[in-house]
Amino acid sequence: MSTQLVTSYYLKAYDAYPFDLAETEEQLNYALAYDPEHVPSLCLKSQYYLHMLNWPKEAKDAAEQAMAIDPENACAAAALMDSLIALQLYSEALNLLNYTTSKSLFKPLYVYWYMFKIMELKGCLKISMNYCKMLLQYVENEAQQNEIDLSLKRLKMKQKAKLKAKASKA
């Protein structure tokens, strides 16, 4: 089948996501039926599974399939990174981050963002805060600036609560 038809189905799914999930799934199924190795469709399917259905394992499977087809695809790497973090597979996520850094798949903004997220989830608040501060030099717009500012405030509150809990135990 033609690439144009697969791309058409993918774009219909992309346009429908996340507003019409039934349409998204139907169009993705058509696209992947015609070309099971269509990386953009696999990436969107991974995001759909992860964010809409809360199926992180299935999201990881779709993202791994996309990475196997195109190991230097930033979209596939991001989809896999998101699913690994959702599954709390932090060491695998860090290995993937090392790989993406060696291949220059992500801008520094995304590398630091993922490091910040992983370290926060692992409970390494001080390290996470340092990565969050490094993000400030790569901000591209006001929305990113606001997100980073809110993250720093959240980390400071978590750190204070952690110190307070330690003090009350002593």
N, C-alpha and C positions, 0 to 999 in steps of 0.2 A: 504494500500500500504506500501511497505517496507521503513524503515528509510533510507536505502542505496540509494533508488531511489530519495527520497526527498533531501538528502544530495548531490547527484550527480547534480541535477538541481540547487541547491543553489551554489555549487562550480562553475558550468558553469556561473551562473549569476555574481558571485564574480570575476571570471577571466575576464569577459567581461566589468565589471564596471571600470572606466567611459569611456572606449574607444569605446565600441559598445553598445549604449544605447538601441537600438531595441532588441538586443540579451539579454541584461540584463533584460529588462522588460519581454520578452517572458519566459525566464528561471525562473524568480521569480514567474510569473503567474502559470507555471507548478508546481513549488515547493509548492506554497500555495494552489493550487487546490488539491494536494494530501494530504497536511497537513496544514490546515489553522492556526495551532498553532505553526508552526515552527519558533521559536524566531529569529534565525540568518537571516532567509529570511525576516521577518518583520522589523528587524533592517536595513538591506540593503535597503529594500523598502523605509523606512523612509528617509534614507540618499539620495537615488535616488530622491525622491520627493522634498526634501529640497534643495539639491545642484544642481541638474540637471534641474528640472522642475520649481523650485522656487514656490513650493506649500507647504508652511509651515503648513497650517491647515491639509492637508492630511498626511503630515509627522508626525505631532503630533498624529493624529488618529492611524497610524500604530505603532508608538512608545508606545502609551498608551496601545494598544492591546498587544504588546510584554511584557510590564511591568505587565499587568494584569495576563499574563500567568506565568511569572517568575519575581517576584518583586525584586529578588536579582541578576539580570543579569546586569552586568556593561555596556554591549553593549546597552541594552534597555534603561538604565538610561541615557547614553550619548546621544543616539538618541533623547530621550525625552527632555533632557536639551537643545540640539541644537535647537530643534523646538520651545521650550518655549522662548528662547532668540530671535529667529527670529521673533516670534509673539509679542515680547516686553512684555511678561508676566513675568516680573522680580520677582514679589513676589512669583509666583508659582515656578519659577526656583530656588529661594532661599530656598523655602520649600523642593523641591526635593533635593537640595544640602545638606540640613540638614539631610534628610532621608539617602542619600547615604553615608554621613559621619558617621551616627550612625550605619550603616550596614557595614562600611569599604569597600564599593564597589570601590571607587576610591583611587588611590595613592594620597598623599598630593600634588604632582605636578598638578594633574588635578583639585583638589579642589581649589587650589590657582588660577589656570588658569581661571576657571569658575568665581570665585569671582572677579578677575581682569576684565574680560570681562563685567560682569554685572554692576560693579561699574562704569566702563568707559562709558557704554551705558546710565547709569542713570545720568551721568554728575558729579559723585563724583570722580573727577580726583585725588585728594590727596590720598583718600582711595585706589583707583585703583593702584596708583603708589606704595603704600606700599605693596599691594598684589603682584605686579609685582616684587618688590625687594625680597620678600619672595620666589618667584619662583626660584631665582638664586641659592639657596641652594639645589634645587632638580633637577637641570639640568642633563640630562642623556647623551646628545650628543651635538656636535657643532651646529647642525641645531636648536635645542631648544635654545641654548645660543644666537645665532644670532637673532632668533625670539623675545626673551625677550629683547635683546639690542635695537632692532628696536622699540619695543613697548614702552620701556622707553623713547626713543627719541621722539616718537610721542606724548606721554603723556606730556612730558616737553614742547613741542611746543604748545599743546592745552592749557596747564596751562598758558603759557606766553600770548597767545592770549586772554584768558579769563581775565587775570589781566589787559592787555592793554585795553580791551573793558570796563572794570570797571573804569579804570582811565580816559578814554575819556568821560564817562558819568558823572563823578564827577566834 
